[in-house]
Amino acid sequence: LNRDPIPDVPAIYFVMPTEENIDRICQDLRNQLYESYYLNFISAISRSKLEDIASAALAANAVTQVTKVFDQYLNFITLEDDMFILCHQNKELISYHAINRADIQDTDMEAIMDTIVDSLFCFFVTLGAVPIIRCPRGNAAEMVAVKLDKKLRENLRDARNSLFTGDSMTAGQFSFQRPLFVLVDRNVDMATPLHHTWTYQALIHDVLDFHLNRVVMEEGMGVEPSPAGARPKKKSRKTYDLTAADKFWQKHKGSPFPEVAESVQEELDTYRAQEDEVKRLKSIMGLEGEDEGAISMLSDNTAKLTSAVSSLPELLEKKRLIDLHTNVATAVLDHIKSRKLDVYFEFEEKLMSKSTLDKSLLDIISDPDAGTPEDKMRLFLIYYITAQQAPSESDLEQYKKALLDAGCDLSPLNYIKQWKAFTKMAATPANYGNSGVKPMGLFSRVMNTGSQFVMEGVKNLVLKQHNLPVTRILDNLMEMNSIPRNKNPFQEAIVFVVGGGNFIEYQNLVDYTKSKQGKKVVYGCSELFNASQFIKQLSQLGQK
């Protein structure tokens, strides 16, 4: 991509300090493209790369034109007030697959750990807080912890240039108490990322195309086929941003899906009532066709109508959000129904909480109407991971045959078998607590027939609050259960999963924090994946 010189204009660069970007900046200096250069690097630029720029500027006689060079410490992405990820582009470089490859070289591992540590360092500089680091031993999380600790100490040692003293510290939104930083390795809990889920945000991430808080959907999904001979309609793509400004989203992203469906319906009913009120007032006054300007000139008895009309922009915004959630929730519901996801969710919850099962695993795997091959594989892996007693060889063969008949790829199982054998030597597998779900018959109130959400055949499962392994690790460290009582428990904590995280774990921490007065918890992960993306990585690791 060649750019034309614009000699009398200042240029602001906002880039990662990669080899490629530095070369490009040097080239721009040589070609004298701009009047002056402001260089902003998303994470700290190394001394050697800074020297490369300096020598290019000298050679191009452009030293005076490089006006400012900034390190910005922004190498992470905030998805929520209490959630961040390190990488979206090039995430495969620090993925679970990359860290857990059997043939990984030490130098590659060092590079992955350094990339993660650089981003975490940026996070703490932005937070303006020096954390107290805790991690388990003998895995990638420990390697990150050691390197991060070293980097923080080196920065604090240089009092003049420390990023954690003076003005920058007052900006930190944390209190004077240092936050707890819990580093966890993905291998601590392999079942949760495969789990079928029941809360709104996690379901959207599981079944729709949801990246960086944006859902992309094809319009006209599930519409009746076009008549024979007609050209099929071109599907248009619709994108929806799910942000903090959307009050419905903020309130319901962590709610169980049936509750969301009910709330969308209620919103729709109130909206229709308000809309009808405006129409009614207009027709009483014989103003159906009139525009708003003419209406406002009428006498006092229009006050009511004027207030109804002035609330129109607000009403329209409400309508936009209702339409958004109607479309998104309907798409999610289609998946739940066509794949029987409620059955999977309930069965997996029972497996993870060691409850009694009401039907056999083989029945679900062999049922051609229940789920995709991937759904079946996820269910079987959760069974395999959480089983106290591994299935006997003959049982395993029977399961494998059923999985193959259902069209499953068995390579993820090869990897999980190795993983399980290794974990047995290292430590006991995670315990998922006794959660269980209570089926609640169908909806507490019958949906009216005009509803978009006819949930026949879908169980209304109510979640019982239980802590997942990552939440339990945090709870023990935050409450200092293992330490004599002379220390105060922590009020603020950041949990970070090396090797990838998911919205199920995030939501579990949010729910945990709600039950703890005054505590703040932030969830972070090296990448955010859904079950499908995680299975692909396991599959790559298990290919023979």
BELUR-V947916 format. One record per helix or strand of 2 or more residues. SS is the DSSP state (H for helix, E for strand). FROM is the first residue (numbers start at 1). TO is the last residue. If there is no record, write none. Layout:
# BELUR-V947916
SS,FROM,TO
SS,FROM,TO
This chain:
# BELUR-V947916
E,6,15
H,19,30
E,34,41
H,47,59
H,63,65
E,66,71
E,77,80
E,83,85
H,91,94
H,96,100
H,106,127
E,132,135
H,140,157
H,167,171
E,180,185
H,186,188
H,192,194
H,200,207
E,209,211
E,214,218
E,237,241
H,247,252
H,257,284
H,292,296
H,300,310
H,312,339
H,341,352
H,361,366
H,373,386
H,393,405
H,411,426
E,437,439
E,461,463
H,469,478
E,492,498
H,503,514
E,520,525
H,531,542
